[in-house]
Amino acid sequence: MITAARISATFLAVSTAVFAFPSIRNKVPNGERVPCPPGEGGCQDGHCWGLGHATCHGGSFPLNPFGLDLQKAGHKWTKALCEKDSDGDGFTNGEELGDPCCVWGAFDVPSDYMAGFTASHPGVTNEKQVNYVKPACGVTTPKVQAPVMGLFNPGEEHRVAEVYINNYTLPMPGNQGKRTQYTTFAWNFPDDSAEIFHVISAEAIVKTPKNLHHYIVNGCDKKFPADQHGKAQSGRMECNSYFGGWAPGKPIVEMPSWGGLAIGKAAGIVAFSVNVHFDNPDLESGIVMNDGMRIHYTTTLRKATPTIFATMQISVNPAMMIPPRQKRYFITRKCTVTVKDRKKYTNGTVPLKDDGTGRLLLASHHAHLLGTEAYAERIRDGVRTPIVSDNIWYFDDQYSNVVYPRNITLKTGDELLSTCIFNSQSRAVATIVGQETIDEMCWSQYTFAEGNLKVKCAGDVWTGSLNDTENALGLDRRHPVTEADSVFDGEMTLTGGSLKKRSGQMTDWMNEMLAAKECVDNTMLASYCGMMSGMASGVQDCDKTFAELGVTGQMARYIGSYTPLQTCCESLCKGVCSSHKVCVAHKTSTTTKPQGASPIGKPEASGGASLGLWAFPAVLILKALRGS
């Protein structure tokens, strides 16, 4: 039976469509295997993925009868929805989709009966079962049920706390470009009645969905002054405990029945810093933000706090680019895993050994507007096991794959291949990896069922192109790192590491992008531009990275992948790089300025802020230059 405990607590900020969101395919039985009705358009390999929509492509309106019923059910496969005959053809939705006894739940491993069943469309009257015989319910029971996520167990105390941004007026223009603003806010956790609590789930309170892009929440071991609660913070905050992150379609925290995220004085989290990415696509003034976070927590402590681990959180690296006019361009990382289990070695004098094993609970990806696909696979002793295979991925639906039922483990020596794929056909110039809304990112994150694991991964990040039809799983065999457009050492999760190799074509794309931007010195680095200019002895050095120009040590860690023109364009174009094609282009740009197509149809190149507005990288560069 489907009970309340089998319903996911996933929060959807805004949802007017049904199968416009790819994640819903995982929330309906055989959601990817319903044959297309004859003559139906928008099919995927002969299957209808837009089951609730006017066409099989999805995103088309009006919704069909099944889509309307699914919408009323909160986009969940409930017992009532299963038992209903939405299209009036004489068969229940469950009978048409292979769950006649209504026992399946999202991400369950299906029974052999369901896996071998030929489904019919539950929203089209003339598409129905033929010679149907209802099976015994015992043969329809899922082989493995997915864990309950984000719900309280019977008998657990249920507490709720809400924290909000306090009347923040969105600046225009933003600090990362005209439409993009990053601001960090302080939130105090309001409950001091116990030393430690376990968070079961946390969700975004979205009051301005048009402007709230995503945010990252870190825990703080000290509270902020009361008058700073909900206010923007300008100084550095020592809040180093990762709590969670939100993007459309994704909860901030969602724990299984055995897990809780510890907060409170004894856990070292009594407040939060939340770094918010705001987007202002219409460049409006006077927008006031009061978005927030709702935390569901308990004093009933659970068995474990699941371990979170990322192979990529690539968010800032102007040397990493998505070239223009590419249908399937990838950023991938293949790395070798090391797993240490802190539970085995509680004596602080005994080093942790690399003999841990963890079972994967969740896997998720993050990208911006160009992201279209996401993949992950484990390689163990030459055998490949897919973890994520999202051949349709949308920014507005950044859900987590519940992989626990498939019993995929990671241990020391395993390899992980994690991949983001982008479609840049709408862009006239390259798109950098950066913080602005129309820049790109590539995250690949995993949650283990167990707590107290220490997990690392070592290996290169590289980029390249796929053809229109090839499978992205196993791409390292067809597109090895030796043939990549660009290669990075993977040493910093946030940046993808230092540049190791870049093709001549990538250099050309970078120069086209630089020519399409305003040529100014980074305002935070202006006093250092003379020194940086001195590193280039001639125009032949203007395309080289600082690492190639001899920068080493801590400074190379932060700025090794940058070129002088990316940081001090104005100074260099007046001096040693004056004959470089980027500088020549800017000399003629007063009458004709190259423009790139942005996804909102405005004449703004990707990373449309001037080069002087890469504020976050500038902070890192200053840190290196000052030797701190």
C-alpha positions, 0 to 999 in steps of 0.5 A, a space after each residue: 500500500 502507498 501510505 503517507 510515509 511513502 510520500 516524499 516531502 520534496 518541496 517544489 517552489 513553483 510547478 505549473 507543468 507536469 512532465 515538463 520536469 524530468 524528475 517526475 518520470 521517476 515518480 510514476 511507474 514506468 514513467 520512461 517506458 510508456 509507448 507513444 500513441 500512434 501519430 503522437 509527436 515529441 516522442 523519445 526513442 518511441 516512448 512518451 515522457 510527457 504523460 501529463 501533457 498535450 504532447 509526448 514532448 512535455 511542456 505543452 498545454 492544456 494538460 490531459 486528464 492524467 496530467 490534471 489528476 497528477 497535478 491535484 495529487 501534488 505530483 506524487 504517485 498516491 494510492 488515490 491517483 493509482 486507483 483512479 481511471 483518469 482517461 475513462 477507458 475502463 482501466 485504473 492508472 495503476 493497471 495501465 502503468 504496471 502497478 495494479 495493486 498500488 504498491 510502487 513508490 518513487 525510485 523503487 526497484 520494480 518487480 519483474 512484473 512491472 519491469 516487463 509490463 507494456 504500459 499504456 497511456 493513462 491520459 489517452 482514452 483510446 490507448 488502453 490495455 488489450 486482453 488484460 488479466 490482473 495479476 496476483 498482488 504478490 508478484 507486483 511488489 517492488 524488489 527494493 523499496 526506496 527509503 523514506 526521505 524527509 519525513 518524521 518517524 512514528 513517535 518522533 517530536 516534530 519541531 519547525 523553525 523559519 528564518 527569513 531575509 529581512 527586507 533586502 532591496 536587490 541592487 541594480 546593477 548587481 555585483 557580478 553583472 547587470 542581472 546577477 547579485 551575490 549576497 550573504 545573510 545572517 540567520 540565527 537558529 532560534 531554538 536553544 532549548 537543547 544542546 543538540 537537535 537533528 534536522 530531518 528536512 529543510 526547504 526554501 521559502 520562495 517568495 520571489 521565484 523570478 529572482 531567487 536563483 540558488 543559495 548555499 547554507 553554512 552552519 556557524 558556531 556563534 550567533 550573530 548580534 540580534 540586530 543582524 539576523 536576516 540582514 546582509 553581511 559585508 565582512 568575512 564570516 567564519 561559518 565552515 560547516 556545510 548545511 545544505 543548498 537549494 536550487 529549483 526542484 531541490 530541498 535544502 536538506 532531506 534525510 532518510 529514516 535513519 539519518 539526521 543532520 546535527 545542529 545546536 551548540 553541541 554540534 557547533 551550529 547555532 546560526 547560519 550564513 546563507 550565500 544567495 544568488 539573485 537573478 534580475 533578468 528584466 533589470 528591475 529596480 526596487 525588488 524587495 527580498 523576504 525569502 527564507 528557509 523552513 527547518 523541520 527538526 527533532 530532539 529525538 536523535 537518529 542513528 547517523 548523519 549521512 556523509 556528503 561528498 562532491 567530485 566537482 563543485 566547479 563554480 569559478 574558473 574563467 579558463 574553463 569555457 563552454 565554446 559557442 554553438 555547441 549542441 553537446 559540450 561536456 565537462 567531466 572528471 574521472 577520479 580515484 576514490 579514497 574512503 576512510 571510516 572514522 568509526 573504525 579508528 576512534 583513537 586519535 593516535 591511530 591514523 585512519 586507514 583507506 579501508 572504508 566502504 560507503 553505500 550511496 544514498 543520493 546523487 545530484 548535479 548542478 549547472 546553469 542555463 546551458 545544462 541539458 544532461 547529467 551522468 555519473 558512473 562507478 568503475 570497479 575492476 573494469 566493470 562500469 555501473 551507472 549511477 546517474 543517467 539523466 539524458 534530459 536535465 533542466 535548471 528548474 528541476 535540480 532533483 536528487 536521484 535516490 540511488 540507495 535501492 540499487 545498492 551501489 557502494 564506493 570503496 578505496 580504489 574505485 573510480 568515479 566518472 562525473 559529467 555535465 553536458 551543455 547546449 550552447 547553440 544560442 551563444 555567439 561567444 564562449 561561456 565561462 565557468 563563473 558566478 553570473 547567471 549566464 555563466 556556467 557551473 558543473 557540480 556532481 555531489 553524492 550523499 552516503 547512507 553512512 556517517 563518519 566517512 572521509 571521502 576524497 577523489 583524485 583525478 583530472 577534469 577535462 572538456 570536449 564535444 560529443 556527437 548528437 547521438 553518442 552515449 555519455 556514459 563511458 565517454 572517457 574511452 571515446 574522448 580520453 583526457 589526452 585528446 581534450 580541448 582543455 585539462 585541469 588537475 582537479 586539485 580544487 573542487 571549487 575551480 576544477 584545479 589548475 590548467 594543464 592543457 588548452 588547445 589552440 581552438 580554446 584560446 581562440 574562443 577565449 579571445 573572441 569572448 574577451 573581445 566581446 566584453 568591456 576591456 577594463 582592469 579588475 577594480 580590486 586588482 588595479 594597484 597590482 596590474 603594473 606587476 602583472 603587466 611586467 610578467 608578459 615580455 611581449 605580445 606572445 605572452 598575452 595568451 599565456 596563463 600566469 602559471 605558464 608565465 612562471 607563477 608558482 606556489 600559493 599564488 599559482 593555486 589561485 591565479 595560475 589559470 588566468 591570463 593577464 588580459 583577463 585581469 588587467 585588460 585596460 593596462 595591458 592593451 595600453 602597453 605590451 599587449 597593444 597589438 594583440 587581437 583582443 586589444 585591436 578589437 577594443 580599439 575599434 569597438 567604439 563604433 562596432 562592438 561585438 555582441 553575443 546572444 544571451 539566453 534572454 535575447 539581449 545583446 550581452 556576451 556570456 559573463 556580460 559583466 566587464 572583466 573588472 567585475 569578477 569579484 569572487 576570483 579577485 578576492 582569491 587573487 588578492 589573498 595570494 598576492 598579499 601572501 596570506 
